[in-house]
């Protein structure tokens, strides 16, 4: 019986390195959006983001947030920050 490419991809498990790469890409895009939105330098936005619970969750690969896009990540960052002040 022939196996399709789809069948092979269903059981695919990403490596830690691949998860980290996806997380970093999403983080860079979210930080860039944060910098533009807040009109702050990228470096400041990066420091803010890396000090957040969203950053911690992103690199806790069990949460699978690394699979999400930068918009989701920025919304998570905003949500985490609103909980700090609420």
Backbone as numpy.savetxt, mean C-alpha at the origin, in Angstrom:
# Nx Ny Nz CAx CAy CAz Cx Cy Cz
-4.53 -34.50 -19.50 -5.37 -33.32 -19.50 -4.48 -32.08 -19.50
-4.76 -31.17 -20.38 -3.98 -29.93 -20.48 -4.42 -28.96 -19.39
-3.46 -28.22 -18.90 -3.72 -27.22 -17.87 -3.59 -25.84 -18.50
-4.59 -25.01 -18.31 -4.54 -23.67 -18.88 -3.70 -22.76 -17.99
-3.32 -21.63 -18.55 -2.58 -20.63 -17.76 -3.43 -20.12 -16.61
-4.74 -20.04 -16.84 -5.63 -19.59 -15.78 -5.56 -20.53 -14.59
-5.58 -21.83 -14.84 -5.52 -22.81 -13.77 -4.23 -22.67 -12.97
-3.14 -22.38 -13.65 -1.86 -22.22 -12.97 -1.83 -20.96 -12.10
-2.49 -19.91 -12.54 -2.43 -18.64 -11.80 -3.35 -18.64 -10.58
-4.36 -19.47 -10.55 -5.29 -19.50 -9.44 -4.58 -19.89 -8.14
-3.64 -20.80 -8.22 -2.95 -21.28 -7.04 -1.61 -20.58 -6.81
-1.37 -19.50 -7.52 -0.09 -18.80 -7.41 0.01 -18.09 -6.08
1.13 -18.23 -5.42 1.40 -17.54 -4.15 2.56 -16.58 -4.38
2.32 -15.30 -4.11 3.37 -14.29 -4.29 4.46 -14.49 -3.26
5.68 -14.22 -3.66 6.82 -14.31 -2.74 6.85 -13.06 -1.86
7.61 -13.11 -0.79 7.76 -11.94 0.09 8.33 -10.76 -0.69
9.26 -11.04 -1.57 9.88 -9.99 -2.38 8.85 -9.34 -3.30
7.98 -10.13 -3.90 6.95 -9.58 -4.78 5.94 -8.76 -3.98
5.58 -9.23 -2.81 4.65 -8.49 -1.96 5.26 -7.14 -1.57
6.54 -7.17 -1.20 7.22 -5.94 -0.82 7.30 -4.96 -1.98
7.57 -5.46 -3.16 7.64 -4.61 -4.35 6.28 -3.94 -4.61
5.21 -4.70 -4.53 3.87 -4.14 -4.73 3.55 -3.10 -3.66
3.93 -3.39 -2.43 3.68 -2.46 -1.34 4.43 -1.15 -1.55
5.68 -1.24 -1.97 6.49 -0.04 -2.18 5.92 0.80 -3.32
5.49 0.16 -4.39 4.90 0.89 -5.52 3.65 1.64 -5.07
2.76 0.95 -4.36 1.52 1.59 -3.88 1.85 2.73 -2.92
2.84 2.51 -2.05 3.22 3.55 -1.09 3.77 4.78 -1.80
4.64 4.59 -2.77 5.21 5.74 -3.48 4.13 6.56 -4.16
3.18 5.88 -4.78 2.09 6.60 -5.46 1.20 7.32 -4.44
0.91 6.67 -3.33 0.07 7.30 -2.29 0.79 8.50 -1.68
2.08 8.37 -1.44 2.86 9.48 -0.87 2.92 10.64 -1.85
3.07 10.35 -3.13 3.07 11.41 -4.14 1.73 12.15 -4.14
0.64 11.40 -4.07 -0.69 12.02 -4.02 -0.86 12.85 -2.76
-0.37 12.33 -1.64 -0.44 13.06 -0.38 0.33 14.37 -0.46
1.52 14.33 -1.03 2.35 15.53 -1.17 1.64 16.58 -2.04
1.06 16.14 -3.14 0.36 17.07 -4.02 -0.87 17.65 -3.34
-1.63 16.80 -2.68 -2.86 17.24 -2.02 -2.58 18.23 -0.90
-1.55 17.96 -0.11 -1.24 18.80 1.04 -0.29 19.95 0.69
0.20 19.94 -0.55 1.16 20.96 -1.02 2.40 21.00 -0.12
2.95 19.80 0.11 4.16 19.65 0.92 5.19 18.89 0.10
6.46 18.99 0.47 7.48 18.23 -0.24 7.24 16.72 -0.10
7.67 15.98 -1.10 7.53 14.53 -1.10 8.15 13.93 0.16
9.31 14.42 0.55 10.01 13.88 1.71 9.19 14.03 2.99
8.52 15.17 3.14 7.67 15.37 4.31 6.48 14.42 4.29
5.88 14.27 3.11 4.76 13.35 2.97 5.19 11.92 3.28
6.40 11.56 2.84 6.93 10.23 3.11 7.11 10.02 4.61
7.65 11.01 5.31 7.82 10.91 6.76 6.47 10.77 7.47
5.49 11.54 7.02 4.15 11.43 7.62 3.59 10.04 7.41
3.70 9.57 6.18 3.12 8.26 5.87 3.81 7.14 6.64
5.13 7.17 6.68 5.86 6.08 7.34 5.70 6.11 8.86
5.15 7.19 9.39 4.86 7.27 10.82 3.42 6.86 11.13
2.71 6.40 10.14 1.28 6.10 10.31 1.03 4.60 10.49
-0.15 4.31 10.98 -0.59 2.91 11.11 -0.85 2.30 9.75
-1.17 3.12 8.77 -1.37 2.61 7.41 -0.08 1.98 6.88
1.04 2.60 7.20 2.34 2.07 6.79 2.58 0.71 7.45
2.32 0.64 8.73 2.49 -0.62 9.45 1.62 -1.72 8.83
0.37 -1.38 8.54 -0.55 -2.37 7.97 -0.12 -2.79 6.57
0.39 -1.85 5.79 0.82 -2.15 4.43 1.91 -3.21 4.41
2.86 -3.11 5.33 3.98 -4.04 5.33 3.76 -5.24 6.25
2.56 -5.34 6.82 2.13 -6.58 7.47 1.42 -7.36 6.38
2.14 -8.21 5.69 1.62 -8.84 4.48 0.40 -9.72 4.72
0.14 -10.09 5.96 -1.06 -10.87 6.27 -2.33 -10.07 6.01
-2.24 -8.74 6.08 -3.42 -7.89 5.84 -3.79 -7.86 4.36
-2.85 -8.18 3.51 -2.99 -8.16 2.05 -3.32 -6.78 1.49
-2.99 -5.74 2.25 -3.18 -4.38 1.75 -2.24 -4.11 0.58
-1.13 -4.83 0.52 -0.18 -4.69 -0.59 -0.84 -4.97 -1.94
-1.99 -5.65 -1.93 -2.70 -5.95 -3.18 -3.54 -4.77 -3.67
-3.77 -3.82 -2.79 -4.63 -2.68 -3.11 -3.84 -1.59 -3.82
-4.54 -0.67 -4.39 -3.90 0.43 -5.10 -3.60 1.60 -4.19
-2.98 2.61 -4.77 -2.57 3.78 -4.01 -3.75 4.59 -3.48
-4.86 4.62 -4.21 -6.03 5.36 -3.73 -6.57 4.75 -2.44
-6.64 3.43 -2.43 -7.08 2.72 -1.22 -6.14 3.03 -0.07
-4.86 2.99 -0.35 -3.85 3.22 0.68 -3.93 4.63 1.24
-4.13 5.61 0.38 -4.27 6.99 0.84 -5.54 7.15 1.67
-6.61 6.50 1.28 -7.84 6.54 2.08 -7.63 5.89 3.44
-6.87 4.80 3.48 -6.56 4.14 4.75 -5.72 5.06 5.63
-4.75 5.74 5.02 -3.93 6.72 5.75 -4.83 7.80 6.37
-5.74 8.35 5.56 -6.65 9.38 6.05 -7.51 8.86 7.19
-8.01 7.65 7.02 -8.86 7.04 8.06 -8.06 6.88 9.36
-6.86 6.36 9.26 -6.03 6.17 10.46 -5.73 7.50 11.14
-5.48 8.53 10.37 -5.21 9.85 10.95 -6.44 10.47 11.57
-7.60 10.24 10.99 -8.84 10.79 11.57 -9.14 10.12 12.90
-8.75 8.87 13.06 -8.98 8.17 14.33 -8.07 8.69 15.43
-6.90 9.22 15.06 -5.99 9.78 16.05 -6.56 11.04 16.68
-7.27 11.82 15.86 -7.77 13.11 16.34 -9.20 13.04 16.83
-9.89 11.95 16.53 -11.32 11.85 16.91 -11.48 11.42 18.35
